[in-house]
Amino acid sequence: MSLSFFKAVATMFLSGLLVATSAAQSASPETLVQDFVNAWNSHDGKVFDRLFIEDAIWVPVAEARTEGRKNIVKDFAEVHATWAKTTTLSQSAIKVQQLRPDVAVILFHAKFVEDGKEVPGIDRAMVIVAVKEADGWKIATGQITKQHEGA
């Protein structure tokens, strides 16, 4: 076989590798929201790892604050091994406020679905502070906000 054949095969392989690598990165703040939803719906806590910066902070409820990517990923793995393992998350009403070219605040609504039906009483508003790093947009801080009683 000729050297040019091997070069062509190598070029196709590397091109495919680059496409697969870039698809795994959040290209925009809006994409980061969809990547979060996809991570949730995968029910694999490890998928959350690439979404957070090393010293991220996550506030799942008013009474708790989780600090550090490793701890956040561990918490997501735990909830997806228990109550969240059959839920599906969908998002709506995304609003991005770009503070700087590399920092954005993202607000969106999350709705939980279980067995094809909306789970009553756990619609959430979410706030994320995202930063742009060399490998894409990541969550620096995030908070889930519960709806008020009677909503």
N, CA and C atoms as a LAMMPS dump frame, in Angstrom:
ITEM: TIMESTEP
0
ITEM: NUMBER OF ATOMS
453
ITEM: BOX BOUNDS ff ff ff
-5.0000000000000000e+02 5.0000000000000000e+02
-5.0000000000000000e+02 5.0000000000000000e+02
-5.0000000000000000e+02 5.0000000000000000e+02
ITEM: ATOMS id mol type element x y z
1 1 1 N 0.839 -1.183 0
2 1 2 C 0 0 0
3 1 3 C 0.876 1.236 0
4 2 1 N 0.374 2.274 -0.595
5 2 2 C 1.186 3.477 -0.739
6 2 3 C 1.134 4.34 0.515
7 3 1 N 2.143 5.174 0.635
8 3 2 C 2.227 6.102 1.761
9 3 3 C 1.069 7.095 1.735
10 4 1 N 0.65 7.512 0.531
11 4 2 C -0.46 8.47 0.445
12 4 3 C -1.765 7.85 0.956
13 5 1 N -1.959 6.536 0.771
14 5 2 C -3.137 5.866 1.306
15 5 3 C -3.148 5.951 2.831
16 6 1 N -2.007 5.668 3.456
17 6 2 C -1.91 5.745 4.912
18 6 3 C -2.13 7.166 5.412
19 7 1 N -1.619 8.145 4.674
20 7 2 C -1.833 9.55 5.058
21 7 3 C -3.319 9.892 5
22 8 1 N -3.995 9.411 3.95
23 8 2 C -5.428 9.692 3.81
24 8 3 C -6.214 9.053 4.954
25 9 1 N -5.892 7.809 5.295
26 9 2 C -6.574 7.122 6.39
27 9 3 C -6.295 7.83 7.714
28 10 1 N -5.043 8.222 7.933
29 10 2 C -4.681 8.929 9.168
30 10 3 C -5.422 10.251 9.268
31 11 1 N -5.534 10.969 8.163
32 11 2 C -6.247 12.25 8.153
33 11 3 C -7.72 12.05 8.5
34 12 1 N -8.357 11.027 7.915
35 12 2 C -9.769 10.761 8.219
36 12 3 C -9.94 10.385 9.687
37 13 1 N -9.034 9.572 10.217
38 13 2 C -9.107 9.168 11.619
39 13 3 C -8.985 10.373 12.534
40 14 1 N -7.984 11.221 12.291
41 14 2 C -7.783 12.398 13.137
42 14 3 C -8.94 13.376 13.021
43 15 1 N -9.503 13.527 11.83
44 15 2 C -10.661 14.412 11.659
45 15 3 C -11.835 13.911 12.484
46 16 1 N -12.086 12.61 12.452
47 16 2 C -13.162 12.031 13.251
48 16 3 C -12.912 12.191 14.733
49 17 1 N -11.664 12.053 15.145
50 17 2 C -11.305 12.223 16.548
51 17 3 C -11.548 13.653 17
52 18 1 N -11.2 14.625 16.175
53 18 2 C -11.424 16.032 16.526
54 18 3 C -12.906 16.347 16.623
55 19 1 N -13.705 15.82 15.719
56 19 2 C -15.152 16.05 15.778
57 19 3 C -15.719 15.445 17.05
58 20 1 N -15.313 14.226 17.39
59 20 2 C -15.815 13.582 18.609
60 20 3 C -15.391 14.346 19.845
61 21 1 N -14.163 14.86 19.865
62 21 2 C -13.679 15.621 21.013
63 21 3 C -14.446 16.923 21.157
64 22 1 N -14.653 17.655 20.058
65 22 2 C -15.342 18.937 20.169
66 22 3 C -16.811 18.747 20.519
67 23 1 N -17.406 17.625 20.114
68 23 2 C -18.8 17.369 20.463
69 23 3 C -18.96 17.154 21.965
70 24 1 N -17.882 16.781 22.637
71 24 2 C -17.944 16.536 24.075
72 24 3 C -17.744 17.808 24.879
73 25 1 N -17.565 18.938 24.222
74 25 2 C -17.334 20.203 24.905
75 25 3 C -18.554 21.098 24.738
76 26 1 N -18.816 21.924 25.751
77 26 2 C -19.94 22.858 25.682
78 26 3 C -19.481 24.109 24.949
79 27 1 N -20.011 24.313 23.753
80 27 2 C -19.554 25.389 22.884
81 27 3 C -20.129 26.756 23.245
82 28 1 N -21.214 26.79 24.014
83 28 2 C -21.852 28.055 24.378
84 28 3 C -22.557 27.869 25.718
85 29 1 N -22.952 28.966 26.363
86 29 2 C -23.721 28.822 27.605
87 29 3 C -25.021 28.028 27.399
88 30 1 N -25.694 28.269 26.276
89 30 2 C -26.928 27.53 25.989
90 30 3 C -26.649 26.034 25.832
91 31 1 N -25.552 25.709 25.183
92 31 2 C -25.169 24.309 25.012
93 31 3 C -24.861 23.666 26.353
94 32 1 N -24.282 24.435 27.266
95 32 2 C -23.978 23.92 28.601
96 32 3 C -25.253 23.466 29.312
97 33 1 N -26.34 24.21 29.143
98 33 2 C -27.621 23.811 29.741
99 33 3 C -28.069 22.472 29.155
100 34 1 N -28.027 22.343 27.839
101 34 2 C -28.441 21.083 27.219
102 34 3 C -27.512 19.942 27.623
103 35 1 N -26.218 20.233 27.764
104 35 2 C -25.276 19.204 28.21
105 35 3 C -25.582 18.77 29.643
106 36 1 N -26.013 19.713 30.495
107 36 2 C -26.419 19.368 31.859
108 36 3 C -27.642 18.445 31.824
109 37 1 N -28.628 18.808 31.003
110 37 2 C -29.836 17.984 30.862
111 37 3 C -29.459 16.589 30.351
112 38 1 N -28.582 16.531 29.349
113 38 2 C -28.154 15.237 28.812
114 38 3 C -27.424 14.409 29.87
115 39 1 N -26.594 15.075 30.675
116 39 2 C -25.888 14.37 31.749
117 39 3 C -26.897 13.803 32.743
118 40 1 N -27.877 14.618 33.13
119 40 2 C -28.91 14.148 34.056
120 40 3 C -29.617 12.924 33.476
121 41 1 N -30.029 13.032 32.231
122 41 2 C -30.818 11.968 31.613
123 41 3 C -30.014 10.7 31.347
124 42 1 N -28.695 10.8 31.365
125 42 2 C -27.851 9.611 31.183
126 42 3 C -27.827 8.75 32.445
127 43 1 N -28.117 9.366 33.599
128 43 2 C -28.09 8.688 34.905
129 43 3 C -26.713 8.118 35.232
130 44 1 N -25.69 8.709 34.65
131 44 2 C -24.304 8.318 34.908
132 44 3 C -23.611 9.51 35.549
133 45 1 N -23.384 9.433 36.853
134 45 2 C -22.787 10.552 37.579
135 45 3 C -21.478 11.03 36.994
136 46 1 N -20.71 10.119 36.381
137 46 2 C -19.412 10.496 35.81
138 46 3 C -19.543 11.477 34.65
139 47 1 N -20.692 11.474 33.976
140 47 2 C -20.894 12.367 32.835
141 47 3 C -20.881 13.831 33.284
142 48 1 N -21.223 14.081 34.55
143 48 2 C -21.223 15.444 35.077
144 48 3 C -19.811 16.007 35.233
145 49 1 N -18.809 15.148 35.292
146 49 2 C -17.439 15.567 35.584
147 49 3 C -16.947 16.682 34.668
148 50 1 N -17.173 16.558 33.382
149 50 2 C -16.644 17.546 32.434
150 50 3 C -17.43 18.864 32.433
151 51 1 N -18.568 18.903 33.134
152 51 2 C -19.403 20.105 33.13
153 51 3 C -18.986 21.142 34.162
154 52 1 N -18.19 20.755 35.154
155 52 2 C -17.865 21.631 36.277
156 52 3 C -16.377 21.964 36.316
157 53 1 N -16.071 23.192 36.77
158 53 2 C -14.674 23.533 37.013
159 53 3 C -14.226 22.839 38.298
160 54 1 N -12.931 22.774 38.514
161 54 2 C -12.37 22.037 39.657
162 54 3 C -12.934 22.514 40.998
163 55 1 N -13.027 23.835 41.202
164 55 2 C -13.478 24.371 42.497
165 55 3 C -14.922 24.877 42.448
166 56 1 N -15.739 24.21 41.66
167 56 2 C -17.146 24.597 41.505
168 56 3 C -17.898 24.495 42.827
169 57 1 N -19.014 25.222 42.884
170 57 2 C -19.928 25.172 44.027
171 57 3 C -21.317 24.853 43.479
172 58 1 N -22.013 23.92 44.137
173 58 2 C -23.358 23.531 43.73
174 58 3 C -24.27 23.597 44.947
175 59 1 N -25.42 24.267 44.795
176 59 2 C -26.389 24.398 45.883
177 59 3 C -27.651 23.636 45.46
178 60 1 N -27.777 22.376 45.918
179 60 2 C -28.929 21.578 45.513
180 60 3 C -30.207 21.931 46.275
181 61 1 N -30.052 22.377 47.514
182 61 2 C -31.168 22.826 48.355
183 61 3 C -30.637 23.924 49.264
184 62 1 N -31.535 24.703 49.848
185 62 2 C -31.115 25.833 50.686
186 62 3 C -30.239 25.399 51.85
187 63 1 N -30.438 24.186 52.321
188 63 2 C -29.728 23.715 53.507
189 63 3 C -28.367 23.089 53.202
190 64 1 N -27.976 23.02 51.948
191 64 2 C -26.729 22.33 51.597
192 64 3 C -25.951 23.084 50.529
193 65 1 N -24.646 22.971 50.621
194 65 2 C -23.757 23.529 49.595
195 65 3 C -22.638 22.511 49.394
196 66 1 N -22.443 22.096 48.156
197 66 2 C -21.401 21.128 47.828
198 66 3 C -20.283 21.868 47.112
199 67 1 N -19.06 21.671 47.58
200 67 2 C -17.919 22.379 47.003
201 67 3 C -16.937 21.397 46.387
202 68 1 N -16.462 21.739 45.2
203 68 2 C -15.48 20.932 44.492
204 68 3 C -16.12 19.97 43.51
205 69 1 N -15.533 19.914 42.304
206 69 2 C -16.084 19.059 41.246
207 69 3 C -16.221 17.604 41.7
208 70 1 N -15.205 17.059 42.358
209 70 2 C -15.268 15.652 42.782
210 70 3 C -16.462 15.396 43.693
211 71 1 N -16.715 16.296 44.635
212 71 2 C -17.848 16.129 45.551
213 71 3 C -19.183 16.291 44.838
214 72 1 N -19.239 17.237 43.91
215 72 2 C -20.473 17.458 43.15
216 72 3 C -20.793 16.225 42.314
217 73 1 N -19.794 15.704 41.614
218 73 2 C -19.992 14.514 40.784
219 73 3 C -20.405 13.326 41.654
220 74 1 N -19.792 13.191 42.817
221 74 2 C -20.152 12.114 43.755
222 74 3 C -21.619 12.239 44.17
223 75 1 N -22.052 13.467 44.484
224 75 2 C -23.455 13.681 44.868
225 75 3 C -24.411 13.33 43.731
226 76 1 N -24.075 13.747 42.505
227 76 2 C -24.934 13.4 41.367
228 76 3 C -24.984 11.887 41.167
229 77 1 N -23.856 11.208 41.339
230 77 2 C -23.831 9.743 41.214
231 77 3 C -24.741 9.108 42.262
232 78 1 N -24.719 9.641 43.479
233 78 2 C -25.558 9.092 44.553
234 78 3 C -27.043 9.28 44.274
235 79 1 N -27.451 10.477 43.834
236 79 2 C -28.883 10.681 43.574
237 79 3 C -29.345 9.868 42.373
238 80 1 N -28.437 9.643 41.416
239 80 2 C -28.824 8.85 40.244
240 80 3 C -28.79 7.353 40.52
241 81 1 N -28.276 6.971 41.666
242 81 2 C -28.349 5.571 42.098
243 81 3 C -29.602 5.338 42.937
244 82 1 N -30.296 6.423 43.306
245 82 2 C -31.481 6.311 44.167
246 82 3 C -32.683 6.956 43.483
247 83 1 N -33.205 8.033 44.057
248 83 2 C -34.485 8.592 43.613
249 83 3 C -34.472 9.095 42.174
250 84 1 N -33.338 9.551 41.656
251 84 2 C -33.312 10.165 40.323
252 84 3 C -33.101 9.172 39.19
253 85 1 N -32.896 7.896 39.508
254 85 2 C -32.514 6.941 38.468
255 85 3 C -33.578 6.711 37.401
256 86 1 N -34.823 7.062 37.677
257 86 2 C -35.875 6.887 36.67
258 86 3 C -36.447 8.213 36.193
259 87 1 N -35.824 9.321 36.589
260 87 2 C -36.344 10.629 36.181
261 87 3 C -35.69 11.083 34.885
262 88 1 N -36.373 11.981 34.235
263 88 2 C -35.849 12.65 33.054
264 88 3 C -36.001 14.137 33.296
265 89 1 N -35.016 14.886 32.895
266 89 2 C -35.039 16.335 33.067
267 89 3 C -35.233 16.986 31.707
268 90 1 N -36.085 17.997 31.656
269 90 2 C -36.203 18.818 30.453
270 90 3 C -36.007 20.267 30.869
271 91 1 N -35.644 21.1 29.919
272 91 2 C -35.381 22.503 30.241
273 91 3 C -36.213 23.41 29.352
274 92 1 N -36.438 24.62 29.861
275 92 2 C -37.151 25.632 29.084
276 92 3 C -36.751 27.01 29.59
277 93 1 N -37.163 28.013 28.862
278 93 2 C -37.003 29.423 29.252
279 93 3 C -35.555 29.79 29.592
280 94 1 N -34.626 29.419 28.71
281 94 2 C -33.217 29.759 28.95
282 94 3 C -33.006 31.253 28.725
283 95 1 N -32.344 31.878 29.681
284 95 2 C -31.955 33.291 29.578
285 95 3 C -30.473 33.366 29.93
286 96 1 N -29.676 33.905 29.016
287 96 2 C -28.239 34.053 29.249
288 96 3 C -27.916 35.527 29.385
289 97 1 N -27.25 35.873 30.466
290 97 2 C -26.742 37.23 30.654
291 97 3 C -25.217 37.134 30.583
292 98 1 N -24.675 37.625 29.488
293 98 2 C -23.228 37.572 29.266
294 98 3 C -22.584 38.722 30.037
295 99 1 N -21.824 38.407 31.093
296 99 2 C -21.175 39.432 31.905
297 99 3 C -19.862 39.885 31.284
298 100 1 N -19.141 38.942 30.738
299 100 2 C -17.891 39.175 30.01
300 100 3 C -17.828 38.109 28.925
301 101 1 N -16.908 38.233 27.993
302 101 2 C -16.827 37.198 26.956
303 101 3 C -16.612 35.784 27.515
304 102 1 N -16.047 35.69 28.724
305 102 2 C -15.757 34.379 29.302
306 102 3 C -16.567 34.064 30.561
307 103 1 N -17.575 34.868 30.865
308 103 2 C -18.415 34.644 32.054
309 103 3 C -19.873 34.936 31.692
310 104 1 N -20.759 34.019 32.074
311 104 2 C -22.184 34.213 31.806
312 104 3 C -23.012 33.682 32.97
313 105 1 N -24.138 34.332 33.204
314 105 2 C -25.137 33.829 34.143
315 105 3 C -26.251 33.23 33.29
316 106 1 N -26.637 32.014 33.625
317 106 2 C -27.668 31.314 32.865
318 106 3 C -28.824 30.996 33.806
319 107 1 N -30.021 31.393 33.403
320 107 2 C -31.232 31.062 34.157
321 107 3 C -32.096 30.184 33.261
322 108 1 N -32.677 29.145 33.833
323 108 2 C -33.596 28.303 33.064
324 108 3 C -34.503 27.535 34.015
325 109 1 N -35.558 26.999 33.465
326 109 2 C -36.483 26.174 34.24
327 109 3 C -36.221 24.711 33.922
328 110 1 N -36.279 23.892 34.951
329 110 2 C -36.112 22.449 34.805
330 110 3 C -37.39 21.764 35.261
331 111 1 N -37.834 20.833 34.468
332 111 2 C -39.036 20.062 34.786
333 111 3 C -38.628 18.597 34.86
334 112 1 N -39.075 17.917 35.892
335 112 2 C -38.755 16.51 36.06
336 112 3 C -39.897 15.653 35.537
337 113 1 N -39.532 14.608 34.818
338 113 2 C -40.49 13.676 34.246
339 113 3 C -40.09 12.281 34.717
340 114 1 N -41.062 11.522 35.178
341 114 2 C -40.804 10.148 35.605
342 114 3 C -41.845 9.245 34.967
343 115 1 N -41.389 8.184 34.354
344 115 2 C -42.277 7.248 33.659
345 115 3 C -43.183 7.974 32.663
346 116 1 N -42.627 8.969 31.975
347 116 2 C -43.359 9.701 30.951
348 116 3 C -44.321 10.75 31.461
349 117 1 N -44.379 10.952 32.772
350 117 2 C -45.315 11.923 33.343
351 117 3 C -44.565 12.965 34.155
352 118 1 N -45.043 14.191 34.075
353 118 2 C -44.467 15.273 34.874
354 118 3 C -44.63 14.959 36.355
355 119 1 N -43.561 15.141 37.1
356 119 2 C -43.605 14.906 38.542
357 119 3 C -44.119 16.186 39.195
358 120 1 N -45.286 16.149 39.837
359 120 2 C -45.843 17.365 40.425
360 120 3 C -44.989 17.878 41.582
361 121 1 N -44.891 19.2 41.655
362 121 2 C -44.237 19.839 42.789
363 121 3 C -42.729 19.917 42.751
364 122 1 N -42.092 19.446 41.671
365 122 2 C -40.636 19.596 41.642
366 122 3 C -40.134 20.287 40.375
367 123 1 N -40.92 21.204 39.862
368 123 2 C -40.399 22.088 38.822
369 123 3 C -39.408 23.022 39.496
370 124 1 N -38.328 23.308 38.848
371 124 2 C -37.267 24.11 39.458
372 124 3 C -36.805 25.215 38.523
373 125 1 N -36.408 26.324 39.13
374 125 2 C -35.68 27.369 38.412
375 125 3 C -34.212 27.136 38.743
376 126 1 N -33.362 27.231 37.754
377 126 2 C -31.941 26.992 37.986
378 126 3 C -31.137 28.213 37.582
379 127 1 N -30.098 28.476 38.364
380 127 2 C -29.177 29.58 38.106
381 127 3 C -27.78 28.979 38.017
382 128 1 N -27.09 29.289 36.946
383 128 2 C -25.721 28.804 36.754
384 128 3 C -24.829 29.985 36.409
385 129 1 N -23.673 30.057 37.055
386 129 2 C -22.615 30.973 36.638
387 129 3 C -21.632 30.11 35.863
388 130 1 N -21.452 30.438 34.601
389 130 2 C -20.597 29.639 33.724
390 130 3 C -19.366 30.431 33.318
391 131 1 N -18.275 29.713 33.157
392 131 2 C -17.026 30.33 32.703
393 131 3 C -16.54 29.585 31.469
394 132 1 N -15.933 30.343 30.575
395 132 2 C -15.386 29.746 29.357
396 132 3 C -13.93 29.403 29.605
397 133 1 N -13.612 28.126 29.464
398 133 2 C -12.242 27.66 29.605
399 133 3 C -11.751 27.186 28.239
400 134 1 N -10.516 26.785 28.169
401 134 2 C -9.932 26.359 26.898
402 134 3 C -10.72 25.22 26.256
403 135 1 N -11.323 24.363 27.071
404 135 2 C -12.064 23.221 26.54
405 135 3 C -13.579 23.416 26.56
406 136 1 N -14.038 24.657 26.633
407 136 2 C -15.465 24.938 26.539
408 136 3 C -16.033 25.579 27.793
409 137 1 N -17.346 25.816 27.77
410 137 2 C -18.05 26.437 28.89
411 137 3 C -18.272 25.409 29.99
412 138 1 N -18.064 25.843 31.239
413 138 2 C -18.23 24.966 32.392
414 138 3 C -18.973 25.701 33.502
415 139 1 N -19.541 24.931 34.405
416 139 2 C -20.277 25.482 35.539
417 139 3 C -19.296 25.809 36.654
418 140 1 N -19.301 27.087 37.074
419 140 2 C -18.502 27.506 38.232
420 140 3 C -19.357 27.42 39.493
421 141 1 N -20.608 27.854 39.375
422 141 2 C -21.547 27.831 40.494
423 141 3 C -22.94 27.559 39.948
424 142 1 N -23.708 26.768 40.668
425 142 2 C -25.075 26.496 40.258
426 142 3 C -25.98 26.353 41.458
427 143 1 N -27.243 26.727 41.274
428 143 2 C -28.224 26.602 42.347
429 143 3 C -29.565 26.196 41.77
430 144 1 N -30.202 25.267 42.453
431 144 2 C -31.562 24.856 42.117
432 144 3 C -32.496 25.585 43.071
433 145 1 N -33.51 26.244 42.53
434 145 2 C -34.446 27 43.355
435 145 3 C -35.823 26.351 43.278
436 146 1 N -36.375 26.029 44.434
437 146 2 C -37.704 25.432 44.498
438 146 3 C -38.77 26.499 44.3
439 147 1 N -39.923 26.069 43.763
440 147 2 C -41.05 26.987 43.661
441 147 3 C -41.614 27.226 45.054
442 148 1 N -42.206 28.399 45.247
443 148 2 C -42.765 28.705 46.564
444 148 3 C -44.059 27.926 46.78
445 149 1 N -44.398 27.762 48.024
446 149 2 C -45.616 27.025 48.378
447 149 3 C -46.825 27.675 47.716
448 150 1 N -47.721 26.86 47.207
449 150 2 C -48.941 27.362 46.599
450 150 3 C -48.807 27.693 45.125
451 151 1 N -47.627 27.487 44.55
452 151 2 C -47.434 27.803 43.122
453 151 3 C -48.016 26.722 42.254
